Amino acid sequence: MNEPLRLDGGGDTLLMGVRGGRPYLDYWGPSLPAGLAAFDVRILDRATPHGMLDAGEALDLFPENGCGFTGRGALELSRPGGGFITQLVHAASEAIEGGVRLRMADVLAGLEVAISVVIDPATGVVGFRSTARNVADAPLRLDWLSPVALPIAHDEVLSFSGRWAREFTTHRFRHAAGVWATENRTGRTSHHSPPFLVVGEAGFDEHHGEVLGLHLAWSGDHRLFVERLRDGRLQAQAGELFWPGEVILTPGELYESPWLYAARSACGLNGLSDRLHPFVRRTILGGRLAQRPRLVHFNTWEAVYFRHDLEELKALADTAADVGAERFVLDDGWFRGRNGDTAALGDWTPDPAKYPTGLAPLVDHVRGLGLEFGLWIEPEMANADSDLLRAHPDWVLGEPGRTQPLGRGQYVLDLTRPEVAQEIYRQIDSLLRAHPIAYLKWDMNRDLTHPASGGRPGSRAQVLAVYALMDRLRAAHPRLEIESCASGGGRADYEVLRRAERIWTSDCNDPVERQSIQQAFSIFFPPEVMGAHVGPAASHTTARASSLDLRAMTALFGHMGIEADVRRFPTEDLAALKSAIGQHKALRGLLHTGRLVRQTPPDAGAVAFAVVDSGQAVASVAQLDTPRTAAAAPLRLQGLDADTTYRVRRLNPPAGPRAAMKTIPSLLTGEAVEATGRALAVVGLPMPILRAGEVAVFHLTSVRP
C-alpha cells in the first residue's frame, strides 16, 4: 500500500503504513500539514547487522515470531496437532468510527486478526484493540494477544506498584536490556500491579520531557512489558494474562482484547494528564459526572465498623448533615448475621437483630435530613458461613473437591453461571426497589485463587460476568451510581469506570500517605472520580495522628467525604470540618472540571499541585517529611495564564502562624496579594515554614486579563 493511513486528533498525527503485507506505525507526533507527504519512506530504513536474519528484527505493529521477530510477539497460539507458527498478511483496511481497522489473515494457520486503531479528536488519546478469529476446523488455543506492539523512543520507565493501604507507588528506572514485565493474577486490577505505566526520555518530570502513557482498560489478570531488542529498539505491549487453556476458540469463534489506551506528551506527566483527564471525562464516563455536583459523602465504616445501632446511626447522620454531608453511605455490617468479616456475605437482607423493621427507618431518617442514601455490598463473594453457601456449596468459583485458600473467610461466587448471577441480581435489585438507594459502594475483598468454572479456567469470564451484573443493575436503575472498591484501590481502570462513578482510592485515610497515593493516581484519573475521605485523627491503618486541617485539605481535592465518628470530634474540629466542606462545595466546580497541574514542590519531602481553569486556581503544598532547609523556597506555580493578574489568598490560615516563623510574609497572615501568572511562575508564591504534617492551600482569582 502506497498511501499511509492517517489519523488526526488533539494536535497529533498518527501515520501507519503497510509494507510487504505488514502494518507499521511510521509516525506519531505533532500534527503534520494536510495533503503533504510527511517524509520519504526510505528514512525508515534500518541497517541490518551481521549475526541476525537478513531482514533484521521484524518489529512492526503486530510482530510475530513466524515472520522473523525474535522478541516477545504480539500473538501466541497453538493447535491440538502442534501448529503454532503464524504469518499474518494484511488483507484490507477499513474506516471505522474515529479510526481505522487493519484486517490480516493467515490461510495456513486458519486465523484472522483485526487491529482497530481509533483517535480521540479532542485529546489525541489513541485506542488499540485486536481480535482473533479461528477460521479453521480445529480448536485454537490462544495464549497471548496484545492489542498492539508500540515502538518506544525512550527507555525510562515509570511503573506503579503498591499494597493494601499503600496503592499507586511509583518506581523509575532506565531499561537497559531484555524484558521488564509486570503481571497480575488476582482477578482484579490489584494493588501491586495496576494496568498502566509511563515510558519517557531520561529525566522527564511533571513539566518536561517526552513521555508515552499506556493504560489497559481491563479489571482482571493482565501483563504489561517493555522489551529492548537485540538491535537496540524498544517495544511495549499489554494484554490479558490467561491461565493455561483459558481461551480456546472453537471454529468460527472470536476473541476480542481489551482496549489499550495510549497518549503522548512532549511536556512531561502534566501534558499526559492534560490529554487523559478530559478523555476520561468525556469518553470513558460519557460526560455523566458533569450532570450534577459530586455529593459530599459520609461513610459509616471508620465510625462504627460492624457495630450497627439504629439510634447511633441516626445521630451520626444528624451530625454529618450539620457539617455539610450530602450522601450517607451505610458500609459493611448491615446484613443478616454480619458481626465480623468472616460470615454472612451472600445473604443480602437487613440483619433483623440490628434492623428489626428493615432499613426503612434509617433510610427515611437520612432522606429526611436531605441526604441521599447509599449502601455497601460485596456481591461477588460469599462466606463459607452463609445461608447462600449452605444451600448452594457448588456455587463457588473453583474445582470441585479442592480446598481453597480463604480470604476473610470468603469464597468467590461463580458469576459465570446464570443461576448464580441471577440470584445475586435478584437480591440487590430487591433492595434497590424496596428503598430509594441512590448509590452502591461495590467492594471486592479477595483475590481469585482457583478461577475455574465447568472444568475450565474462568478468570476472564468472571470479570465479564461482573461487568454484566453491573450493567444489568444500572439498566434497571438508571440513576444508580456505583463506587468501585476492591480492598481500597484494587480495582481501578478505565473499563470499570465505564460503569462506575467513583474509585475508592485506598482504604488508608491517613493524609500523609494519601497525598502521595492521590498524586500518583492523578496521572491517569481526574480528581472527581477519586474517593477521598476525612478520617479520624488517629489513622485506622497507620496509627499516625494528624490535624483536621491536613485531613480536610487532603480530601478537599477529590470526591470529598467523611469517614469517622464526627460526634466525637472536638467542637473546633467540627467547625473546621464544616468550613472545609463549605469551601469544597464552593470550589468543586473548579476542582472537578479544571486542569490538574502537579507542581515541583519547594522541598523534596512535600507534595504540591494546583487545579486551574480560565478564571481561578487552587494550589496546595503539603509537607510530609521534616523540611531539609530552615525556610522553604517559593512555590513557582506552573499552569496559570501568564498575562492574567491573580489575587492570591491563603485558604487555610493556620491556628498558630508564628509556631515556626519569626516573621511572616503578608500572604501568610491572611492578606491578599496580586501578581501575574508569569510572575507567579518565575518568582513564585512565598511559602510558610511548614513542619511535617502541615499544609498550605491558596485560592487564586483573576482580577484582570
Secondary structure, DSSP 4 states (H G I P E B T S, - for coil): --SPEEEEETTEEEEEEEETTEEEEEEEEEPPPTTS--S-GGGG-----TTS-TT----SSS--GGGT--S--SEEEE-TTS------EEEEEEEETTEEEEEEEETTTTEEEEEEEEE-TTT--EEEEEEEEE-SSS-EEEEEE-S--EEES--EEEEEEEETTEEEEEEEEE--SEEEEEEE-SSSS-SSS-SEEEEESTT--SSSB-EEEEEEE-SS-EEEEEEE-TTS-EEEEEEE-PPTT-EEEPTT-EEEPPEEEEEEESBHHHHHHHHHHHHIIIIISTTGGGGS--PPEEE-HHHHTT---HHHHHHHHHHHHHHT--EEEE-SS-BTT-SSTTB-TT--SB-TTT-TT-SHHHHHHHHHTT-EEEEEE-TTEEESBSHHHHH-GGGBSS-TTPPPPPBTTEEEB-TTSHHHHHHHHHHHHHHHHHS-EEEEEE------SS-EETTEE-HHHHHHHHHHHHHHHHHHSTT-EEEE-BTTBSS--HHHHTS-SEEE--S---HHHHHHHHHHHTTTS-GGGEEEEE--SB-TTT--B--HHHHHHHHTTSEEEE-S-GGGS-HHHHHHHHHHHHHHHHHHHHHTTSEEEEE--SSTTEEEEEEE-SSEEEEEEEE-S--SSSSPPPB---SS-TT-EEEEEESS--SSTTSS-SS--GGGGT--EEEEHHHHHHT-BPPP-PPTTEEEEEEEEEEE-
